[in-house]
Amino acid sequence: MADKQPFAHTNKKGQTYYLHTREVTLKNGRVQRIYFFARDVRDDVMYELPAGYEVMETQRTGMPVLKRADKK
């Protein structure tokens, strides 16, 4: 696993973001996995896109976000 690269997305502005994941506890006590992009590589970085998701960019800021892929 030495040469594995973190999953990265370069947006329309040329900025590179890395995909991360984290488990958070909601107010009702339920635990939920969240995905988010950050400019730096942290401990919780992901090495591949989760199954069933695709990367989209927000129109106004160009920030990448995950969206569930359409089932076709």
TIVOZA-639643 format. One record per residue (C-alpha): x, z, y; residue in one letter; chain. Coordinates in nm, 3 decimals. Each point is the difference from the previous one (the first is absolute). Layout:
<nodes>
        u        w        v  aa  ch
        X        Z        Y   A   A
...
</nodes>
This chain:
<nodes>
        u        w        v  aa  ch
    0.000    0.000    0.000   M   A
    0.308   -0.018    0.220   A   A
   -0.061   -0.331    0.180   D   A
   -0.375    0.030    0.045   K   A
   -0.112   -0.077    0.355   Q   A
   -0.289    0.181    0.176   P   A
   -0.311   -0.210    0.064   F   A
    0.037   -0.136    0.353   A   A
   -0.220   -0.211    0.230   H   A
    0.121   -0.174    0.314   T   A
   -0.283   -0.050    0.249   N   A
   -0.062   -0.282    0.246   K   A
    0.213    0.182    0.260   K   A
    0.300    0.009   -0.234   G   A
   -0.020    0.376   -0.064   Q   A
    0.060    0.117   -0.358   T   A
   -0.217    0.273   -0.150   Y   A
    0.037    0.175   -0.338   Y   A
   -0.290    0.104   -0.223   L   A
   -0.035    0.372   -0.083   H   A
   -0.248    0.210   -0.195   T   A
   -0.101    0.363    0.014   R   A
   -0.263    0.224   -0.158   E   A
   -0.202    0.195    0.255   V   A
   -0.257    0.275   -0.048   T   A
   -0.325   -0.059    0.187   L   A
   -0.206    0.276    0.161   K   A
   -0.234    0.005   -0.300   N   A
    0.298    0.069   -0.229   G   A
    0.011   -0.347   -0.154   R   A
    0.345   -0.156   -0.037   V   A
    0.033   -0.361    0.111   Q   A
    0.292   -0.245   -0.010   R   A
    0.065   -0.177    0.330   I   A
    0.220   -0.299    0.076   Y   A
    0.168   -0.057    0.336   F   A
    0.274   -0.206    0.163   F   A
    0.292    0.145    0.196   A   A
    0.304   -0.156    0.165   R   A
    0.243    0.226   -0.185   D   A
    0.055    0.059   -0.373   V   A
   -0.102    0.350   -0.109   R   A
   -0.007    0.186   -0.332   D   A
   -0.353   -0.120   -0.079   D   A
    0.080   -0.374    0.034   V   A
   -0.163   -0.243   -0.246   M   A
    0.186   -0.279   -0.176   Y   A
   -0.297   -0.226   -0.066   E   A
   -0.345   -0.071    0.136   L   A
   -0.272    0.195   -0.186   P   A
   -0.218   -0.213   -0.228   A   A
   -0.317   -0.126    0.166   G   A
    0.130    0.021    0.358   Y   A
    0.132   -0.251    0.252   E   A
    0.179    0.037    0.334   V   A
   -0.186   -0.089    0.320   M   A
    0.108    0.042    0.364   E   A
   -0.214    0.146    0.275   T   A
   -0.072   -0.271    0.252   Q   A
    0.077    0.202    0.312   R   A
    0.321    0.181   -0.099   T   A
    0.129   -0.190   -0.302   G   A
    0.025    0.325   -0.198   M   A
   -0.021   -0.068   -0.375   P   A
   -0.277    0.169   -0.199   V   A
   -0.110   -0.018   -0.363   L   A
   -0.333   -0.156   -0.087   K   A
   -0.165   -0.019   -0.340   R   A
    0.036   -0.355   -0.127   A   A
   -0.319   -0.197   -0.061   D   A
   -0.095   -0.027   -0.365   K   A
   -0.023   -0.370   -0.087   K   A
</nodes>
